[in-house]
Amino acid sequence: GNQIGAAFWQQISGEHGLDSNGVYNGTSDLQLERLSVYFNEASGNKYVPRAVLVDLEP
């Protein structure tokens, strides 16, 4: 479950031009459209996924 969730966020981040730190490095205004559906904007112009992934297995 969490591996699929992590892969989803990696894919969505890439589609919206975000690097692994949540900083926008894209080249198209289209990438910024609907960004707030998946991410919250934090301080320092960083975007944070709107999700909490929890795994109870070791």
N, C-alpha and C positions, 0 to 999 in steps of 0.2 A: 503493500500500500504506500508506504513512505517513499520507496524508490520510484514508483510511478508518479507520485506527487512532486518529487524533486525534479524528475525529468520534464514534467509539465511546466514547472516554473522556469526551468532552464530554457525551454523552447519559447515560452511566452516572452521572457526577457530578451532573447535574441531577436524575436520578431519586432519588438518595440525599441530596439537599439540600445538596450541597457547592458552594461558590463556586469561582471560578477559582484561588483561593489554597489550596484544599483545606480550608477551614474550614467546619464544619457550621453551616448556617443554616436547617435544616429545621424542620418543625413537627410531625412525626409520628414516633413510636417505630418504626413500620414501616420508615422510611427507614434506620434504624440496624441493622436485622436483616440479617445476611449481608454487612455492609459489609466485613468482613475477607476475603471471597472476592476482592474486586477491589482493596482498598486496604490499605496498612500504616499504622498510626497512628504519626506522628512526634511529636517534641516540640512543645509549644505547641498541643496538640489539633488538629493538622493531619493530613490524610490524604493519602497519596502513592500514586499508581497502582502496582500490582504489574506493571510492564511496562518494557521498554526498547525503544524504537523507533529503528532505525538505517537510514539511507539512504546508499548509496554514490554516488548520482548527484548532480551539482551542482545 
